[in-house]
Amino acid sequence: MEVIGRCLTAPDRSFFLFGPRGTGKSTWTRAAYKEALYIDLLAPEVFRAYSARPERLRHTVEGNSGRTAIIVDEVQKVPALLPVIHSLIEEKREVTFILTGSSARKLKRTGADLLAGRAVVRAMHPFMAAELSSRFDFARALKYGLLPVAWQSNDPADVLRAYVALYLREEVQMEGLVRNVGNFSRFLEAISFSHGGVLNLCNVARECEVERKVVEGYTCILEDLLLAFRLPVFTKRAKRAVSVHPKFYIFDAGVFRSLRPLGPLDRPQEIDGLALEGLVAQHLKAWNDYGGGRHKIFFWRTRSGVEVDFVVYGPENFSAVEVKNSDRVRDEDLRGLRAFLDDYPEAKALLLYRGRERLKRHGILCLPVEEFLKSLVPGELLTFKGQ
């Protein structure tokens, strides 16, 4: 399998690298630290050895004194290793520990303090268009998402179908995160209808027939497993009443499609629109995380229903971004952005659409969404010629 360069920059100290299964954490760490000692806790015999005697890690490290990097893959499988690693980081300043995981939930549940700040935290996301460069295929990304394990497969649809089952079996059921896997399976289907929309937990609970507090717990599990995230409402200096509920996204457009059940009343354009918005959301999240997390990402929605999909706010950038699944721009498509600029004239506004031309309407730059995705590079500002 071809190794594709990622935008993630390795810190100059020990670090955690969290990301959902299949995002390429192991591939990246092996490529970035070719001479590292690699400990794979997904291997049954390795898991048993370190679960029985966590102090074995000290013996292993001391027996490999020439190694300056130690990779512990899926560290959440054996949280008892963290005190040993903490001690080793203090003693062996010349050694870098790279601790990968698909969830911090078990580490937090067992009282682990993530090494009390001795190791920084980084995140791995699905591919960005900028990482794929000339390999990026917008239509394929919209249909199958950008999860590396699916993108690099000859049958991405089959991989995506198996992906949720993998998580249910290995992360949820085996780790005992939920008592009733059947309820959780129904919840996954129900919450897929909230992707790209305002999250109302009462409605989700009613749909999957479980209590609201259980749905809140399930949603937190998805976030801890890095399978979903919420965007809060932008409220700074609000001049009008705004929504109180956050917006919800599944972390990858292809995984969203695999979760979302289809029926005769579902219009393909509606699903495409939600997948497109999710594709932009996952790019913005990766752009921000890989660029140092200097910005925060919100959405804006008034009580009267006027909305802007994304608000990027930080010391160097204040931008409002609207996404439309259309190949042409109508005046009504700009309604949310124009209302936002009325309240925040210092912001920059950008409308992304499925057309091929750059346009400027009412002072707002309208940009082809494919061009936007390809131009989004971590560490660079969210600015475009014509703004």
HUNORFEN-V681425 format. One record per backbone hydrogen bond with DSSP energy under -0.5 kcal/mol. NH is the residue of the N-H (numbers start at 1). CO is the residue of the C=O. If there is no record, write none. Layout:
nh=NH co=CO
nh=NH co=CO
//
This chain:
nh=4 co=2
nh=15 co=97
nh=16 co=120
nh=17 co=99
nh=18 co=122
nh=19 co=101
nh=23 co=20
nh=28 co=24
nh=29 co=25
nh=30 co=26
nh=31 co=27
nh=32 co=28
nh=33 co=29
nh=36 co=33
nh=37 co=69
nh=38 co=36
nh=39 co=37
nh=39 co=71
nh=40 co=38
nh=41 co=39
nh=41 co=73
nh=43 co=40
nh=47 co=43
nh=48 co=44
nh=49 co=45
nh=50 co=46
nh=51 co=47
nh=52 co=48
nh=53 co=49
nh=56 co=53
nh=57 co=54
nh=58 co=55
nh=59 co=55
nh=60 co=56
nh=61 co=57
nh=62 co=58
nh=63 co=59
nh=64 co=61
nh=65 co=62
nh=67 co=64
nh=70 co=96
nh=71 co=37
nh=72 co=70
nh=72 co=98
nh=73 co=39
nh=73 co=71
nh=75 co=72
nh=75 co=100
nh=77 co=74
nh=78 co=75
nh=79 co=76
nh=81 co=78
nh=82 co=79
nh=84 co=80
nh=85 co=81
nh=86 co=82
nh=87 co=83
nh=88 co=84
nh=89 co=85
nh=90 co=86
nh=91 co=87
nh=92 co=88
nh=93 co=91
nh=95 co=92
nh=96 co=68
nh=98 co=70
nh=98 co=96
nh=99 co=15
nh=99 co=97
nh=100 co=72
nh=100 co=98
nh=101 co=17
nh=104 co=224
nh=108 co=104
nh=109 co=105
nh=110 co=106
nh=111 co=108
nh=112 co=107
nh=116 co=113
nh=117 co=114
nh=118 co=115
nh=119 co=114
nh=120 co=14
nh=122 co=16
nh=124 co=18
nh=127 co=146
nh=131 co=128
nh=132 co=128
nh=133 co=129
nh=135 co=132
nh=136 co=133
nh=138 co=136
nh=141 co=137
nh=142 co=138
nh=143 co=139
nh=144 co=140
nh=145 co=141
nh=149 co=22
nh=150 co=147
nh=151 co=147
nh=152 co=148
nh=153 co=150
nh=156 co=153
nh=158 co=155
nh=159 co=155
nh=160 co=156
nh=161 co=157
nh=162 co=158
nh=163 co=159
nh=164 co=160
nh=165 co=161
nh=166 co=162
nh=167 co=163
nh=168 co=164
nh=169 co=165
nh=170 co=166
nh=171 co=166
nh=171 co=167
nh=172 co=167
nh=173 co=168
nh=174 co=169
nh=176 co=173
nh=177 co=172
nh=178 co=172
nh=181 co=179
nh=184 co=180
nh=185 co=181
nh=186 co=182
nh=187 co=183
nh=188 co=184
nh=189 co=185
nh=190 co=186
nh=191 co=187
nh=192 co=188
nh=193 co=189
nh=193 co=190
nh=194 co=191
nh=195 co=192
nh=196 co=248
nh=197 co=194
nh=197 co=248
nh=199 co=246
nh=200 co=198
nh=201 co=199
nh=204 co=200
nh=205 co=201
nh=206 co=202
nh=207 co=203
nh=208 co=204
nh=209 co=205
nh=210 co=205
nh=215 co=211
nh=216 co=212
nh=217 co=213
nh=218 co=214
nh=219 co=215
nh=220 co=216
nh=221 co=217
nh=222 co=218
nh=223 co=219
nh=224 co=220
nh=225 co=221
nh=226 co=223
nh=227 co=222
nh=228 co=222
nh=229 co=249
nh=231 co=247
nh=232 co=230
nh=234 co=299
nh=235 co=233
nh=238 co=235
nh=243 co=301
nh=247 co=231
nh=248 co=194
nh=248 co=197
nh=249 co=229
nh=251 co=227
nh=256 co=252
nh=257 co=253
nh=258 co=254
nh=259 co=255
nh=260 co=256
nh=261 co=259
nh=266 co=263
nh=270 co=267
nh=271 co=267
nh=272 co=268
nh=273 co=269
nh=274 co=270
nh=275 co=271
nh=276 co=272
nh=277 co=273
nh=278 co=274
nh=279 co=275
nh=280 co=276
nh=281 co=277
nh=282 co=278
nh=283 co=279
nh=284 co=280
nh=285 co=281
nh=286 co=282
nh=287 co=283
nh=288 co=284
nh=289 co=285
nh=290 co=286
nh=291 co=287
nh=292 co=289
nh=293 co=288
nh=296 co=313
nh=298 co=296
nh=298 co=311
nh=299 co=232
nh=300 co=308
nh=302 co=306
nh=303 co=241
nh=305 co=302
nh=308 co=300
nh=310 co=321
nh=311 co=298
nh=312 co=319
nh=313 co=296
nh=313 co=311
nh=314 co=317
nh=315 co=294
nh=319 co=312
nh=320 co=348
nh=321 co=310
nh=322 co=350
nh=324 co=352
nh=326 co=324
nh=330 co=328
nh=333 co=330
nh=334 co=330
nh=334 co=331
nh=335 co=332
nh=338 co=334
nh=339 co=335
nh=340 co=336
nh=341 co=337
nh=342 co=338
nh=343 co=339
nh=344 co=340
nh=347 co=344
nh=348 co=318
nh=350 co=320
nh=351 co=365
nh=352 co=322
nh=353 co=367
nh=354 co=326
nh=355 co=326
nh=359 co=366
nh=361 co=364
nh=364 co=361
nh=365 co=349
nh=366 co=359
nh=367 co=351
nh=367 co=365
nh=369 co=353
nh=372 co=368
nh=373 co=369
nh=374 co=370
nh=375 co=371
nh=376 co=372
nh=376 co=373
nh=377 co=375
nh=380 co=377
nh=383 co=381
nh=387 co=384
//
